Amino acid sequence: MHCSKLTHDDEFWLNDGTIVLVCQTIGFRVYRELLAHQSPVFANMLESSTPSSEESYQGLPVVQLSDSPTDLRHFLGALLPKRHILCAECSYLSRMLIDKLFIAATIRLAHKYDVSSLLLQALEPLKEYYAVTFDEWCNPHARYALSVDTRSCAIAAVNLARLTDTPSVLPLALYDCCLLGSAILDGWQNEDGVTEHLNTADLRLCLDARERLAQKNVLAFFSVYAVAVEVECRNRSGCEKTLRGMVQAGQAGVGKCEILVDLLLPHPPMCDACERALAGRARLERRRLWERLPEILGVEVDRWDAIVS
Ligand SMILES: [Zn+2]
């Protein structure tokens, strides 16, 4: 390799390191034994790398990798931490905002280099964010503090779920993708300037699911509002007028894909019995939609009902 063009990585150039990993033109000097012990893929790769005139730098063996330097930096940050330790069990992390690029890169490379314990830890925030319980979904503050700042991050989440065979992430991540509308074609551009897209099969799945989501939305709305007043109703004409008015007003929003929203909409007051019944129907319908989400989106998730609290 052309070692004269090698730039030392700012963070992972450890002066007593025993091997140089090269991504593009960036060199990472790290500990060969530490890598080999944690990753069978690295162990195999490093076994065959011995210092030679063609593949060495300052007398150290050099291994060329096809990963982006940014991804490798994130991965090494988790594997040989200089700054922080990734530990999904640590409760303090639940109050920290975990960087999505760090998580995504760590998942990708932990999978690629077969570092199974790190992969499990890195998947945890993703699984918690996209496979919350119904109660947590209703309370966004309870969701894992992953730095998901735009809905299109779900594109990366779907791809990571497919890569690592983590189906529990798919219902909510695909649901978010469906809500992107035509912006789904733009993909997700991360801060590194890399744009990620869904594969054709998942794109098709989302486009097909949009129609089903809209249909379920209509049915749920009418189940909540197109009903008779309660037997114990104490203001029959007023409550009937309110429900009728909500049905008429709701028809304008018919056809939207967003089905997990609160179905209890602002409305003129009704009697106590009708208010209680309305709130109950709204919660029940939302809960039913939640439970049927995998089916609506066309994915299979084992124990989805068990995930629901
Ligand atoms: Zn009433």
Residues whose N, C-alpha, C, O or C-beta is under 5 A from the ligand:
A	BS01	ZN	V229 C233 R234 N235 C239 M270 C271 C274
